């Protein structure tokens, strides 16, 4: 049966033994307030400790905190730095978020080619939203050569994961092309 208090103790023991994923998990607990009282400052300390040891999710979580202004004023430019490192370390979520920021020009210069690069990394790793987003770039010819066949392929992959907007987009491109 579920016992969050015992889970917290287990993660603390693992953290005491320098098990890096436990650092990140404790950060999540303090950020979300699901097991302990929410405290973004303590969450940040745990994420920074895990990030210093190369934990991709901790880098991503730091980026989320900075992007969303959790525990401090929003700082999208700094968030991008954290997302870049997380993306380089293989975080699919960070890669997708970077694609989104570059596509929208949020905190960075708008760059559809970079958006496509980051979406592709996440999409090839199986990230459904990134597959959908990359399909949209192919459909519109932004950052990549317009290619309805590629748009269909990426929409199809995202639709197989149950992403409703991708299922609809697949229907549109199948009907129109």
C-alpha positions in Angstrom: 0.0 0.0 0.0 1.1 3.6 -0.6 3.0 5.2 2.3 4.4 8.6 1.3 6.0 9.2 4.7 8.0 6.0 4.5 8.8 6.8 0.9 10.2 10.2 2.0 12.4 8.4 4.6 13.6 6.0 2.1 14.6 8.8 -0.3 16.3 10.6 2.5 18.3 7.5 3.3 19.3 7.2 -0.3 20.3 10.8 -0.5 22.4 10.4 2.7 24.2 7.7 0.8 24.7 10.2 -2.1 22.3 8.4 -4.5 21.8 11.2 -7.0 18.3 10.3 -8.3 17.1 10.6 -4.7 18.4 14.2 -4.6 16.1 15.0 -7.6 13.1 13.2 -6.1 13.4 15.1 -2.8 13.5 18.3 -4.9 10.3 17.2 -6.5 8.7 16.6 -3.1 9.7 20.0 -1.8 8.6 21.7 -5.1 5.2 20.1 -5.3 4.4 19.8 -1.6 3.0 16.3 -2.2 4.8 14.7 0.7 6.3 17.6 2.7 5.4 21.3 3.0 6.2 23.0 -0.3 9.4 25.0 -0.1 10.9 26.1 -3.5 14.2 27.1 -1.8 14.8 23.6 -0.4 13.6 22.1 -3.8 16.2 24.3 -5.6 18.9 23.1 -3.2 18.1 19.5 -4.0 17.9 20.1 -7.7 21.2 21.9 -7.8 22.9 19.1 -5.8 21.6 16.5 -8.3 22.4 18.7 -11.3 26.0 19.1 -10.1 26.2 15.3 -10.4 24.9 15.4 -14.0 21.2 14.4 -13.3 19.3 15.4 -16.4 15.9 15.6 -14.7 17.4 18.0 -12.0 18.6 20.3 -14.8 15.1 20.1 -16.4 13.4 20.8 -13.0 15.6 23.8 -12.4 14.6 25.1 -15.9 11.0 24.6 -15.1 11.4 26.5 -11.8 13.1 29.4 -13.5 10.7 29.5 -16.5 7.6 29.4 -14.4 8.9 31.6 -11.6 8.6 29.0 -8.8 10.5 30.4 -5.8 11.8 33.4 -7.7 10.9 35.8 -10.5 10.6 34.1 -13.9 13.8 34.0 -15.9 13.3 32.3 -19.2 16.9 33.1 -20.4 18.4 31.2 -17.4 15.7 28.5 -17.8 17.0 28.0 -21.4 20.5 27.4 -20.1 19.2 24.7 -17.7 17.0 23.1 -20.4 20.0 23.1 -22.8 22.1 21.1 -20.4 19.2 18.8 -19.6 18.6 18.3 -23.3 22.2 17.5 -23.9 22.0 14.9 -21.1 19.0 13.3 -22.9 15.9 14.8 -21.2 13.2 14.4 -23.8 11.0 16.9 -21.9 13.7 19.5 -21.9 14.3 18.9 -25.6 10.6 19.4 -26.4 10.5 22.5 -24.2 13.5 24.0 -26.0 11.8 23.3 -29.3 8.7 25.2 -28.0 10.7 28.1 -26.7 12.6 28.5 -30.0 9.4 28.1 -32.0 7.7 30.8 -30.0 10.8 33.1 -29.5 10.2 33.0 -25.7 13.4 33.9 -23.9 15.5 33.2 -27.0 15.5 34.6 -30.6 12.8 32.8 -32.6 14.5 30.1 -34.6 12.4 27.5 -36.4 15.5 25.5 -37.4 16.6 25.2 -33.8 13.0 24.4 -32.8 13.0 21.5 -35.4 16.4 20.3 -34.1 15.2 20.0 -30.5 11.8 18.6 -31.4 13.5 16.0 -33.6 15.7 14.9 -30.7 12.8 14.4 -28.4 10.5 13.0 -31.1 13.1 10.3 -32.1 13.2 9.4 -28.4 9.5 8.8 -28.4 8.2 12.1 -26.9 4.6 12.3 -28.2 4.2 16.1 -27.9 7.5 16.6 -29.7 6.4 14.3 -32.5 3.2 16.4 -32.9 5.2 19.6 -32.8 7.7 18.4 -35.4 4.8 17.3 -37.6 3.4 20.8 -37.4 6.7 22.3 -38.5 6.8 19.9 -41.5 3.2 20.7 -42.3 3.9 24.5 -42.3 7.4 24.3 -43.7 9.0 26.1 -40.7 12.6 25.4 -40.0 12.4 22.4 -42.3 11.3 22.0 -46.0 7.6 21.6 -46.1 6.9 17.9 -46.4 3.4 16.5 -45.9 4.7 12.9 -46.0 6.9 13.7 -43.0 4.1 15.6 -41.3 1.9 12.5 -41.6 4.6 10.3 -40.2 5.2 12.4 -37.1 1.5 13.0 -36.6 0.9 9.2 -36.9 3.6 8.4 -34.3 2.1 11.0 -31.9 -1.5 9.8 -32.6 -0.4 6.2 -31.7 0.4 7.5 -28.3 -3.1 8.8 -27.9 -2.4 12.5 -28.4 -5.8 13.8 -29.5 -4.5 16.9 -31.3 -2.2 14.6 -33.3 -5.0 12.3 -34.2 -7.0 15.3 -35.5 -3.9 16.7 -37.4 -3.3 13.3 -38.9 -6.9 13.3 -40.2 -6.4 16.8 -41.7 -3.2 16.0 -43.6 -4.6 12.6 -44.8 -7.7 14.4 -46.1 -5.8 17.3 -47.7 -2.7 15.6 -49.2 
